[in-house]
Amino acid sequence: MSYLVENKQDKGVIMIGKAKSQLSLLDSVFNYRKKRSRSDDLLKKINEFVDWKRLEAEVQVVYKKSKRGRPSIPIIYSIKCLFLQYLYGLSDPQLEDALIDRLSFQRFLGISFEEEIPDFTTIWRFRERLIKANILDKIFNHIVEMLEERNVILRRGTIIDASIIQTSRKFPKKEDDKVEEKESSSQQDRDAQFTRKGNKTYYGYKGHIGIDQDSDIIRKATFTPANVHDSNELEELINGDERSVFADKAYDSAERKREFRKKGIYYGIIEKAHRNRPLSNRQKKNNKRKS
Protein backbone atom coordinates (compact mmCIF):
# COMPACT_ATOMS: atom_id res chain seq x y z
CA MET A 1 0.00 0.00 0.00
CA SER A 2 1.84 3.01 -1.25
CA TYR A 3 1.79 6.47 0.21
CA LEU A 4 4.31 7.95 -2.27
CA VAL A 5 3.61 11.63 -2.88
CA GLU A 6 2.74 12.65 -6.44
CA ASN A 7 3.96 16.15 -7.20
CA LYS A 8 1.89 17.83 -9.93
CA GLN A 9 4.19 20.68 -10.85
CA ASP A 10 1.92 22.04 -13.57
CA LYS A 11 -0.81 22.72 -11.01
CA GLY A 12 1.51 23.47 -8.11
CA VAL A 13 -0.20 21.07 -5.71
CA ILE A 14 0.82 17.97 -3.80
CA MET A 15 -1.56 15.04 -3.59
CA ILE A 16 -1.52 11.80 -1.67
CA GLY A 17 -0.88 8.67 -3.69
CA LYS A 18 -3.53 5.97 -3.73
CA ALA A 19 -2.97 2.82 -1.67
CA LYS A 20 -2.04 -0.24 -3.68
CA SER A 21 -4.57 -3.04 -3.77
CA GLN A 22 -1.97 -5.73 -4.54
CA LEU A 23 0.51 -7.19 -2.09
CA SER A 24 4.13 -7.74 -2.96
CA LEU A 25 5.51 -11.28 -3.18
CA LEU A 26 7.25 -10.84 0.18
CA ASP A 27 4.00 -9.63 1.82
CA SER A 28 2.16 -12.66 0.45
CA VAL A 29 4.74 -15.06 1.89
CA PHE A 30 4.44 -13.60 5.40
CA ASN A 31 0.65 -13.44 5.25
CA TYR A 32 0.52 -17.22 4.65
CA ARG A 33 2.13 -17.86 8.02
CA LYS A 34 -0.35 -19.52 10.36
CA LYS A 35 1.36 -18.66 13.63
CA ARG A 36 0.88 -15.07 14.80
CA SER A 37 2.04 -13.22 17.92
CA ARG A 38 -0.38 -12.21 20.67
CA SER A 39 0.24 -8.59 19.70
CA ASP A 40 -0.72 -9.45 16.12
CA ASP A 41 -4.00 -11.01 17.26
CA LEU A 42 -4.85 -8.01 19.45
CA LEU A 43 -4.16 -5.49 16.68
CA LYS A 44 -6.16 -7.56 14.22
CA LYS A 45 -9.19 -7.41 16.55
CA ILE A 46 -8.78 -3.64 16.95
CA ASN A 47 -8.48 -3.23 13.19
CA GLU A 48 -11.73 -5.09 12.64
CA PHE A 49 -13.53 -3.38 15.51
CA VAL A 50 -12.79 0.29 14.76
CA ASP A 51 -14.60 2.19 12.03
CA TRP A 52 -11.50 3.85 10.63
CA LYS A 53 -13.43 5.77 7.96
CA ARG A 54 -15.33 7.62 10.69
CA LEU A 55 -12.09 8.68 12.36
CA GLU A 56 -10.49 9.59 9.04
CA ALA A 57 -13.45 11.83 8.16
CA GLU A 58 -13.06 13.63 11.51
CA VAL A 59 -9.38 14.32 10.89
CA GLN A 60 -9.81 15.17 7.20
CA VAL A 61 -11.46 18.47 8.11
CA VAL A 62 -8.23 19.75 9.67
CA TYR A 63 -6.36 19.36 6.39
CA LYS A 64 -9.14 20.84 4.26
CA LYS A 65 -8.98 24.08 6.24
CA SER A 66 -5.19 24.17 6.34
CA LYS A 67 -3.10 26.33 4.01
CA ARG A 68 -0.03 24.20 4.70
CA GLY A 69 -0.97 21.50 2.23
CA ARG A 70 -2.02 17.90 2.46
CA PRO A 71 -0.18 15.23 4.52
CA SER A 72 2.51 13.23 2.72
CA ILE A 73 1.11 9.89 3.92
CA PRO A 74 -2.50 8.65 4.17
CA ILE A 75 -4.28 10.03 7.23
CA ILE A 76 -5.32 6.53 8.28
CA TYR A 77 -1.64 5.55 8.73
CA SER A 78 -1.09 8.48 11.10
CA ILE A 79 -4.24 7.72 13.10
CA LYS A 80 -3.19 4.09 13.54
CA CYS A 81 0.27 5.27 14.63
CA LEU A 82 -1.36 7.14 17.53
CA PHE A 83 -3.23 3.97 18.52
CA LEU A 84 0.04 2.02 18.61
CA GLN A 85 1.81 4.77 20.51
CA TYR A 86 -0.75 4.98 23.32
CA LEU A 87 -1.42 1.24 23.44
CA TYR A 88 2.25 0.35 23.95
CA GLY A 89 3.47 3.54 25.67
CA LEU A 90 6.00 4.51 22.99
CA SER A 91 7.71 7.82 22.36
CA ASP A 92 7.81 9.13 18.78
CA PRO A 93 11.33 7.76 18.05
CA GLN A 94 10.47 4.45 19.78
CA LEU A 95 7.37 4.11 17.62
CA GLU A 96 9.40 4.68 14.46
CA ASP A 97 11.88 1.95 15.52
CA ALA A 98 9.04 -0.42 16.43
CA LEU A 99 7.37 0.14 13.05
CA ILE A 100 10.64 -0.79 11.35
CA ASP A 101 11.18 -3.94 13.44
CA ARG A 102 7.70 -5.31 14.22
CA LEU A 103 5.77 -7.11 11.53
CA SER A 104 2.55 -6.92 13.57
CA PHE A 105 2.74 -3.10 13.60
CA GLN A 106 3.28 -3.00 9.84
CA ARG A 107 0.29 -5.26 9.29
CA PHE A 108 -1.84 -3.04 11.53
CA LEU A 109 -0.99 0.04 9.47
CA GLY A 110 -1.25 -1.84 6.16
CA ILE A 111 2.25 -0.90 5.01
CA SER A 112 3.96 -3.25 2.58
CA PHE A 113 7.66 -4.20 2.58
CA GLU A 114 8.16 -1.97 -0.47
CA GLU A 115 7.32 1.19 1.44
CA GLU A 116 9.26 3.41 3.83
CA ILE A 117 8.11 3.66 7.43
CA PRO A 118 6.75 7.08 8.56
CA ASP A 119 9.47 8.91 10.49
CA PHE A 120 8.90 10.15 14.03
CA THR A 121 8.72 13.83 13.02
CA THR A 122 5.73 13.05 10.79
CA ILE A 123 3.98 11.37 13.73
CA TRP A 124 4.83 14.28 16.03
CA ARG A 125 3.52 16.93 13.60
CA PHE A 126 0.33 14.97 13.06
CA ARG A 127 -0.38 14.70 16.79
CA GLU A 128 0.40 18.41 17.34
CA ARG A 129 -2.04 19.36 14.60
CA LEU A 130 -4.81 17.28 16.20
CA ILE A 131 -4.09 18.80 19.63
CA LYS A 132 -4.32 22.37 18.31
CA ALA A 133 -7.60 21.56 16.54
CA ASN A 134 -9.04 19.74 19.62
CA ILE A 135 -9.54 16.62 17.51
CA LEU A 136 -8.10 14.06 19.96
CA ASP A 137 -11.12 14.37 22.27
CA LYS A 138 -13.43 13.88 19.28
CA ILE A 139 -11.56 10.71 18.28
CA PHE A 140 -11.89 9.43 21.85
CA ASN A 141 -15.65 10.13 21.81
CA HIS A 142 -16.02 8.32 18.47
CA ILE A 143 -14.32 5.24 19.93
CA VAL A 144 -16.65 5.26 22.96
CA GLU A 145 -19.63 5.53 20.58
CA MET A 146 -18.36 2.52 18.61
CA LEU A 147 -18.06 0.53 21.84
CA GLU A 148 -21.61 1.50 22.80
CA GLU A 149 -22.90 0.46 19.38
CA ARG A 150 -21.32 -2.98 19.90
CA ASN A 151 -22.92 -3.25 23.37
CA VAL A 152 -19.48 -3.63 24.96
CA ILE A 153 -20.16 -0.98 27.63
CA LEU A 154 -22.18 -2.52 30.47
CA ARG A 155 -23.34 0.65 32.31
CA ARG A 156 -23.58 -1.17 35.67
CA GLY A 157 -21.40 1.37 37.39
CA THR A 158 -18.61 3.92 37.02
CA ILE A 159 -15.28 3.79 38.83
CA ILE A 160 -13.68 7.22 39.30
CA ASP A 161 -9.95 7.72 39.77
CA ALA A 162 -7.19 10.28 39.20
CA SER A 163 -3.47 10.02 38.62
CA ILE A 164 -0.68 12.59 38.65
CA ILE A 165 1.14 13.23 35.37
CA GLN A 166 4.47 14.96 35.90
CA THR A 167 5.50 17.42 33.22
CA SER A 168 8.76 16.78 31.40
CA ARG A 169 9.44 20.51 31.15
CA LYS A 170 10.86 22.84 33.78
CA PHE A 171 8.63 24.80 36.12
CA PRO A 172 8.83 28.60 35.64
CA LYS A 173 11.19 30.59 37.80
CA LYS A 174 10.13 33.59 39.87
CA GLU A 175 9.82 36.86 37.98
CA ASP A 176 12.80 38.35 39.76
CA ASP A 177 14.99 35.31 39.13
CA LYS A 178 17.74 36.16 36.65
CA VAL A 179 17.96 32.53 35.57
CA GLU A 180 14.55 32.88 33.90
CA GLU A 181 15.94 35.37 31.41
CA LYS A 182 18.47 32.81 30.23
CA GLU A 183 15.96 30.01 29.83
CA SER A 184 13.80 29.66 26.76
CA SER A 185 10.07 29.85 27.44
CA SER A 186 9.66 26.66 25.39
CA GLN A 187 11.52 24.78 28.12
CA GLN A 188 9.01 25.82 30.76
CA ASP A 189 5.49 24.61 31.44
CA ARG A 190 3.46 27.47 32.90
CA ASP A 191 0.13 25.64 32.82
CA ALA A 192 1.22 22.90 35.23
CA GLN A 193 0.92 23.27 39.02
CA PHE A 194 2.37 21.80 42.22
CA THR A 195 0.68 19.21 44.41
CA ARG A 196 1.72 16.98 47.31
CA LYS A 197 1.02 13.30 47.70
CA GLY A 198 2.32 11.75 50.88
CA ASN A 199 5.66 13.39 51.55
CA LYS A 200 6.48 14.02 47.89
CA THR A 201 5.88 17.13 45.78
CA TYR A 202 4.91 16.85 42.10
CA TYR A 203 4.75 19.45 39.34
CA GLY A 204 2.41 18.70 36.48
CA TYR A 205 -1.19 17.68 35.82
CA LYS A 206 -3.88 15.24 36.84
CA GLY A 207 -5.67 12.80 34.58
CA HIS A 208 -9.21 12.09 35.83
CA ILE A 209 -11.01 9.05 34.40
CA GLY A 210 -14.41 7.40 34.64
CA ILE A 211 -14.21 3.64 33.97
CA ASP A 212 -17.13 1.37 33.10
CA GLN A 213 -17.42 -1.25 35.85
CA ASP A 214 -16.50 -4.82 34.76
CA SER A 215 -15.67 -3.92 31.13
CA ASP A 216 -12.83 -1.60 32.35
CA ILE A 217 -13.46 0.77 29.42
CA ILE A 218 -12.70 4.46 29.99
CA ARG A 219 -15.88 6.33 29.07
CA LYS A 220 -14.86 9.81 30.16
CA ALA A 221 -11.58 11.59 30.83
CA THR A 222 -10.54 15.09 31.85
CA PHE A 223 -7.17 16.74 32.53
CA THR A 224 -6.41 19.53 34.97
CA PRO A 225 -3.38 21.14 36.64
CA ALA A 226 -2.13 18.95 39.49
CA ASN A 227 -3.39 21.28 42.24
CA VAL A 228 -7.07 20.76 41.31
CA HIS A 229 -8.78 18.56 43.90
CA ASP A 230 -9.96 15.17 42.61
CA SER A 231 -13.57 15.71 43.76
CA ASN A 232 -13.97 18.82 41.55
CA GLU A 233 -14.04 16.63 38.43
CA LEU A 234 -16.45 13.92 39.62
CA GLU A 235 -19.54 15.39 37.89
CA GLU A 236 -17.62 15.55 34.59
CA LEU A 237 -16.85 11.82 34.79
CA ILE A 238 -20.39 10.55 35.47
CA ASN A 239 -22.42 9.51 32.42
CA GLY A 240 -25.90 9.50 33.95
CA ASP A 241 -26.82 5.96 32.87
CA GLU A 242 -24.87 4.07 35.53
CA ARG A 243 -26.48 2.42 38.55
CA SER A 244 -23.55 2.98 40.92
CA VAL A 245 -20.44 5.14 41.34
CA PHE A 246 -17.24 3.97 43.07
CA ALA A 247 -14.34 6.18 44.16
CA ASP A 248 -11.89 6.69 47.01
CA LYS A 249 -12.51 8.91 50.03
CA ALA A 250 -11.22 12.06 48.27
CA TYR A 251 -14.63 12.26 46.54
CA ASP A 252 -16.77 11.71 49.66
CA SER A 253 -19.30 14.34 50.76
CA ALA A 254 -22.60 14.14 52.64
CA GLU A 255 -24.31 16.36 50.04
CA ARG A 256 -23.16 14.12 47.20
CA LYS A 257 -24.37 11.03 49.08
CA ARG A 258 -27.88 12.51 49.44
CA GLU A 259 -27.90 13.53 45.77
CA PHE A 260 -26.94 10.02 44.61
CA ARG A 261 -29.62 8.38 46.77
CA LYS A 262 -32.25 10.77 45.39
CA LYS A 263 -31.29 9.73 41.83
CA GLY A 264 -31.28 6.02 42.73
CA ILE A 265 -27.50 5.67 42.21
CA TYR A 266 -25.64 3.40 44.64
CA TYR A 267 -23.09 5.46 46.61
CA GLY A 268 -19.95 3.38 46.29
CA ILE A 269 -17.61 6.17 47.40
CA ILE A 270 -15.47 5.30 50.41
CA GLU A 271 -16.59 7.38 53.39
CA LYS A 272 -14.05 9.30 55.44
CA ALA A 273 -13.99 10.13 59.14
CA HIS A 274 -14.39 13.73 60.31
CA ARG A 275 -13.18 15.60 63.35
CA ASN A 276 -15.07 14.38 66.43
CA ARG A 277 -17.02 11.99 64.19
CA PRO A 278 -15.14 8.72 63.63
CA LEU A 279 -16.44 6.01 61.30
CA SER A 280 -18.81 3.44 62.74
CA ASN A 281 -18.06 -0.27 62.50
CA ARG A 282 -20.71 -0.55 59.79
CA GLN A 283 -19.08 2.22 57.74
CA LYS A 284 -15.69 0.57 58.09
CA LYS A 285 -17.15 -2.73 56.90
CA ASN A 286 -18.84 -1.02 53.93
CA ASN A 287 -15.61 0.79 53.03
CA LYS A 288 -13.72 -2.47 52.96
CA ARG A 289 -16.33 -3.99 50.65
CA LYS A 290 -16.26 -0.95 48.33
CA SER A 291 -12.46 -1.07 48.14
Contacts in CASP RR format, 6 or more apart in sequence:
PFRMAT RR
TARGET T0000
AUTHOR 0000-0000-0000
METHOD contacts of the structure
MODEL  1
MSYLVENKQDKGVIMIGKAKSQLSLLDSVFNYRKKRSRSDDLLKKINEFV
DWKRLEAEVQVVYKKSKRGRPSIPIIYSIKCLFLQYLYGLSDPQLEDALI
DRLSFQRFLGISFEEEIPDFTTIWRFRERLIKANILDKIFNHIVEMLEER
NVILRRGTIIDASIIQTSRKFPKKEDDKVEEKESSSQQDRDAQFTRKGNK
TYYGYKGHIGIDQDSDIIRKATFTPANVHDSNELEELINGDERSVFADKA
YDSAERKREFRKKGIYYGIIEKAHRNRPLSNRQKKNNKRKS
1 19 0 8 1.000
1 20 0 8 1.000
1 74 0 8 1.000
1 110 0 8 1.000
1 111 0 8 1.000
1 112 0 8 1.000
1 115 0 8 1.000
2 17 0 8 1.000
2 18 0 8 1.000
2 19 0 8 1.000
2 20 0 8 1.000
2 112 0 8 1.000
2 114 0 8 1.000
2 115 0 8 1.000
3 16 0 8 1.000
3 17 0 8 1.000
3 19 0 8 1.000
3 72 0 8 1.000
3 73 0 8 1.000
3 74 0 8 1.000
3 77 0 8 1.000
3 115 0 8 1.000
4 17 0 8 1.000
4 115 0 8 1.000
5 14 0 8 1.000
5 15 0 8 1.000
5 16 0 8 1.000
5 17 0 8 1.000
5 72 0 8 1.000
6 14 0 8 1.000
6 15 0 8 1.000
6 16 0 8 1.000
6 17 0 8 1.000
7 14 0 8 1.000
8 14 0 8 1.000
8 15 0 8 1.000
14 69 0 8 1.000
14 70 0 8 1.000
14 72 0 8 1.000
15 70 0 8 1.000
16 70 0 8 1.000
16 71 0 8 1.000
16 72 0 8 1.000
16 73 0 8 1.000
16 74 0 8 1.000
17 74 0 8 1.000
19 74 0 8 1.000
20 112 0 8 1.000
23 31 0 8 1.000
23 112 0 8 1.000
24 112 0 8 1.000
24 113 0 8 1.000
24 114 0 8 1.000
26 113 0 8 1.000
27 112 0 8 1.000
27 113 0 8 1.000
30 103 0 8 1.000
36 44 0 8 1.000
36 104 0 8 1.000
37 104 0 8 1.000
39 102 0 8 1.000
39 104 0 8 1.000
40 103 0 8 1.000
40 104 0 8 1.000
40 107 0 8 1.000
43 84 0 8 1.000
43 104 0 8 1.000
43 105 0 8 1.000
43 107 0 8 1.000
43 108 0 8 1.000
44 107 0 8 1.000
44 108 0 8 1.000
46 83 0 8 1.000
46 108 0 8 1.000
47 108 0 8 1.000
49 146 0 8 1.000
49 150 0 8 1.000
50 143 0 8 1.000
50 146 0 8 1.000
51 142 0 8 1.000
51 146 0 8 1.000
52 76 0 8 1.000
52 79 0 8 1.000
52 80 0 8 1.000
54 142 0 8 1.000
54 146 0 8 1.000
55 76 0 8 1.000
55 79 0 8 1.000
55 139 0 8 1.000
55 142 0 8 1.000
56 75 0 8 1.000
56 76 0 8 1.000
56 79 0 8 1.000
58 135 0 8 1.000
58 138 0 8 1.000
58 139 0 8 1.000
58 142 0 8 1.000
59 75 0 8 1.000
59 78 0 8 1.000
59 79 0 8 1.000
59 130 0 8 1.000
59 135 0 8 1.000
59 139 0 8 1.000
60 75 0 8 1.000
62 129 0 8 1.000
62 130 0 8 1.000
62 133 0 8 1.000
62 135 0 8 1.000
63 69 0 8 1.000
63 70 0 8 1.000
63 71 0 8 1.000
63 75 0 8 1.000
66 129 0 8 1.000
71 78 0 8 1.000
71 122 0 8 1.000
71 126 0 8 1.000
72 122 0 8 1.000
73 118 0 8 1.000
73 122 0 8 1.000
77 109 0 8 1.000
77 110 0 8 1.000
77 111 0 8 1.000
77 118 0 8 1.000
78 118 0 8 1.000
78 122 0 8 1.000
78 123 0 8 1.000
78 126 0 8 1.000
79 139 0 8 1.000
80 108 0 8 1.000
80 109 0 8 1.000
81 95 0 8 1.000
81 99 0 8 1.000
81 109 0 8 1.000
81 118 0 8 1.000
81 123 0 8 1.000
81 126 0 8 1.000
82 123 0 8 1.000
82 126 0 8 1.000
82 127 0 8 1.000
82 130 0 8 1.000
83 108 0 8 1.000
84 90 0 8 1.000
84 95 0 8 1.000
84 98 0 8 1.000
84 99 0 8 1.000
84 105 0 8 1.000
84 108 0 8 1.000
85 91 0 8 1.000
85 92 0 8 1.000
85 95 0 8 1.000
85 123 0 8 1.000
88 98 0 8 1.000
90 98 0 8 1.000
91 120 0 8 1.000
92 120 0 8 1.000
92 121 0 8 1.000
92 123 0 8 1.000
92 124 0 8 1.000
93 120 0 8 1.000
95 120 0 8 1.000
95 123 0 8 1.000
96 117 0 8 1.000
96 118 0 8 1.000
96 119 0 8 1.000
96 120 0 8 1.000
96 123 0 8 1.000
98 105 0 8 1.000
99 105 0 8 1.000
99 106 0 8 1.000
99 109 0 8 1.000
99 111 0 8 1.000
99 117 0 8 1.000
99 118 0 8 1.000
100 117 0 8 1.000
106 113 0 8 1.000
106 117 0 8 1.000
111 117 0 8 1.000
127 136 0 8 1.000
129 135 0 8 1.000
130 136 0 8 1.000
130 139 0 8 1.000
140 221 0 8 1.000
144 153 0 8 1.000
144 217 0 8 1.000
144 219 0 8 1.000
147 153 0 8 1.000
147 217 0 8 1.000
152 215 0 8 1.000
152 217 0 8 1.000
153 212 0 8 1.000
153 215 0 8 1.000
153 217 0 8 1.000
153 219 0 8 1.000
154 212 0 8 1.000
154 213 0 8 1.000
154 214 0 8 1.000
154 215 0 8 1.000
155 212 0 8 1.000
155 239 0 8 1.000
155 241 0 8 1.000
155 242 0 8 1.000
155 243 0 8 1.000
156 212 0 8 1.000
156 213 0 8 1.000
156 214 0 8 1.000
156 242 0 8 1.000
156 243 0 8 1.000
156 244 0 8 1.000
157 212 0 8 1.000
157 213 0 8 1.000
157 242 0 8 1.000
157 243 0 8 1.000
157 244 0 8 1.000
157 245 0 8 1.000
157 246 0 8 1.000
158 210 0 8 1.000
158 211 0 8 1.000
158 212 0 8 1.000
158 213 0 8 1.000
158 219 0 8 1.000
158 237 0 8 1.000
158 238 0 8 1.000
158 239 0 8 1.000
158 242 0 8 1.000
158 244 0 8 1.000
158 245 0 8 1.000
158 246 0 8 1.000
159 210 0 8 1.000
159 211 0 8 1.000
159 212 0 8 1.000
159 213 0 8 1.000
159 245 0 8 1.000
159 246 0 8 1.000
159 247 0 8 1.000
160 208 0 8 1.000
160 209 0 8 1.000
160 210 0 8 1.000
160 211 0 8 1.000
160 234 0 8 1.000
160 237 0 8 1.000
160 238 0 8 1.000
160 245 0 8 1.000
160 246 0 8 1.000
160 247 0 8 1.000
160 251 0 8 1.000
161 208 0 8 1.000
161 209 0 8 1.000
161 210 0 8 1.000
161 211 0 8 1.000
161 247 0 8 1.000
161 248 0 8 1.000
162 206 0 8 1.000
162 207 0 8 1.000
162 208 0 8 1.000
162 209 0 8 1.000
162 230 0 8 1.000
162 233 0 8 1.000
162 250 0 8 1.000
163 206 0 8 1.000
163 207 0 8 1.000
164 195 0 8 1.000
164 197 0 8 1.000
164 202 0 8 1.000
164 204 0 8 1.000
164 205 0 8 1.000
164 206 0 8 1.000
164 207 0 8 1.000
164 226 0 8 1.000
165 204 0 8 1.000
165 205 0 8 1.000
165 206 0 8 1.000
165 207 0 8 1.000
165 223 0 8 1.000
165 226 0 8 1.000
166 202 0 8 1.000
166 203 0 8 1.000
166 204 0 8 1.000
167 189 0 8 1.000
167 192 0 8 1.000
167 203 0 8 1.000
167 204 0 8 1.000
167 205 0 8 1.000
169 187 0 8 1.000
169 188 0 8 1.000
169 189 0 8 1.000
169 192 0 8 1.000
170 183 0 8 1.000
170 187 0 8 1.000
170 188 0 8 1.000
170 189 0 8 1.000
171 188 0 8 1.000
171 189 0 8 1.000
171 192 0 8 1.000
171 194 0 8 1.000
171 203 0 8 1.000
172 180 0 8 1.000
172 188 0 8 1.000
172 189 0 8 1.000
172 190 0 8 1.000
173 179 0 8 1.000
173 180 0 8 1.000
173 183 0 8 1.000
173 188 0 8 1.000
174 180 0 8 1.000
189 203 0 8 1.000
189 204 0 8 1.000
191 205 0 8 1.000
191 225 0 8 1.000
192 203 0 8 1.000
192 204 0 8 1.000
192 205 0 8 1.000
192 225 0 8 1.000
192 226 0 8 1.000
193 203 0 8 1.000
193 204 0 8 1.000
193 205 0 8 1.000
193 225 0 8 1.000
193 226 0 8 1.000
193 227 0 8 1.000
193 228 0 8 1.000
194 201 0 8 1.000
194 202 0 8 1.000
194 203 0 8 1.000
194 204 0 8 1.000
194 226 0 8 1.000
194 227 0 8 1.000
195 201 0 8 1.000
195 202 0 8 1.000
195 204 0 8 1.000
195 206 0 8 1.000
195 226 0 8 1.000
195 227 0 8 1.000
196 202 0 8 1.000
202 226 0 8 1.000
203 226 0 8 1.000
204 225 0 8 1.000
204 226 0 8 1.000
205 223 0 8 1.000
205 224 0 8 1.000
205 225 0 8 1.000
205 226 0 8 1.000
206 223 0 8 1.000
206 224 0 8 1.000
206 225 0 8 1.000
206 226 0 8 1.000
206 228 0 8 1.000
206 230 0 8 1.000
207 221 0 8 1.000
207 222 0 8 1.000
207 223 0 8 1.000
207 224 0 8 1.000
208 221 0 8 1.000
208 222 0 8 1.000
208 223 0 8 1.000
208 224 0 8 1.000
208 230 0 8 1.000
208 233 0 8 1.000
208 236 0 8 1.000
208 237 0 8 1.000
209 218 0 8 1.000
209 220 0 8 1.000
209 221 0 8 1.000
209 237 0 8 1.000
210 218 0 8 1.000
210 219 0 8 1.000
210 220 0 8 1.000
210 221 0 8 1.000
210 237 0 8 1.000
211 217 0 8 1.000
211 218 0 8 1.000
211 219 0 8 1.000
212 218 0 8 1.000
212 219 0 8 1.000
213 242 0 8 1.000
213 244 0 8 1.000
213 246 0 8 1.000
219 239 0 8 1.000
220 236 0 8 1.000
220 237 0 8 1.000
220 238 0 8 1.000
220 239 0 8 1.000
221 237 0 8 1.000
222 233 0 8 1.000
222 236 0 8 1.000
222 237 0 8 1.000
224 232 0 8 1.000
224 233 0 8 1.000
229 250 0 8 1.000
230 248 0 8 1.000
230 250 0 8 1.000
230 251 0 8 1.000
231 250 0 8 1.000
231 251 0 8 1.000
231 252 0 8 1.000
231 253 0 8 1.000
234 245 0 8 1.000
234 247 0 8 1.000
234 251 0 8 1.000
234 256 0 8 1.000
238 245 0 8 1.000
242 265 0 8 1.000
243 264 0 8 1.000
243 265 0 8 1.000
243 266 0 8 1.000
244 265 0 8 1.000
244 266 0 8 1.000
244 267 0 8 1.000
244 268 0 8 1.000
245 260 0 8 1.000
245 265 0 8 1.000
245 266 0 8 1.000
245 267 0 8 1.000
245 268 0 8 1.000
245 269 0 8 1.000
246 268 0 8 1.000
246 269 0 8 1.000
246 290 0 8 1.000
247 268 0 8 1.000
247 269 0 8 1.000
247 270 0 8 1.000
248 269 0 8 1.000
248 270 0 8 1.000
249 269 0 8 1.000
249 270 0 8 1.000
249 271 0 8 1.000
249 272 0 8 1.000
249 287 0 8 1.000
251 269 0 8 1.000
252 269 0 8 1.000
252 270 0 8 1.000
252 271 0 8 1.000
252 272 0 8 1.000
256 267 0 8 1.000
256 269 0 8 1.000
257 267 0 8 1.000
257 269 0 8 1.000
260 266 0 8 1.000
260 267 0 8 1.000
261 267 0 8 1.000
268 290 0 8 1.000
269 290 0 8 1.000
270 287 0 8 1.000
270 290 0 8 1.000
270 291 0 8 1.000
271 279 0 8 1.000
271 283 0 8 1.000
271 286 0 8 1.000
271 287 0 8 1.000
272 279 0 8 1.000
273 279 0 8 1.000
279 287 0 8 1.000
END
